[in-house]
Amino acid sequence: MNIRMLGTGGAFSKLYDNNNGLLEHNGFRLLVDCGISLPKCLYDRELSFNDLDGVLISHIHGDHVGGLEEYGFQMMFKYKRKPVLYIADTLIEPLWEYTLRGGMAQGPFNSLEDYFDVRPLQEEVSYTIAQGLEVKLLRTEHIPNKQSYSFIFNNHFFYSADMKYNAPLLKRLVDQGIDTIYHDCQLETPGAVHASLEELLELPEHIQRLTWLMHYGDTMDQYRGRTGFMRIVERDHRYEL
């Protein structure tokens, strides 16, 4: 299994694009989130939506779902098939009603299921989405009263959505066998709705050594060499997991 981040930036990043990943396993390509910048990122890499086997959504913010309208339209009208959408069951209605319906409802097409092969996921349940590829959703805290989920892949790779700092959770996951952590990181303090770099530097050394930083701002270059034992996820690099 490997991952290639098509973008590594936060919601306001212009240098690094939205934090969206391409997870590959035995020829299966899973897009992890589909933000506003994602369609252009695919185009720049000579990839298309038709090259994807599915998309997994963490939560409903534009830098994570803003590319879904084009994804759905392209697959319907250009490629003539429904793409597979893996999404928490609690996010299905709000994704359609509050994000996609305004642009996508037309004629007989008036639901998320008209555009996507929707695969509802429940939190804390392991799902096999391809041979040898499992995912489990964890509810993690981001914005008050808005559901947001992070992911565990194959019981050893933790991929955070946007989440507040939660040291007890990270320690528990490592104790349970997680050996790689991709964590969103707000470089400046306070972190507010993200973990800040200052907070993540409080983690014990053995957890820092497992942790890679993503979803950062455009000032990242100023922080190189200042991230403790944690490493920076670089856009377009392919990492073995």
Secondary structure, DSSP 8 states (H G I E B T S, - for coil): -EEEES--B-TT-SSS-B--EEEEETTEEEEE---TTHHHHHHHTT--GGG-SEEE----SHHHHTTHHHHHHHHHHTS-S--EEEEEGGGHHHHIIIIIHHHH-BTTB-SHHHHSEEEEE-BT-EEEEETTEEEEEEE--SSTTS--EEEEETTTEEE--S----HHHHHHHHHTT--EEEEE-BSSS--TTS-BHHHHTTS-HHHHTTEEEESB-TTGGGGTT-STT-EE--TT-EEE-
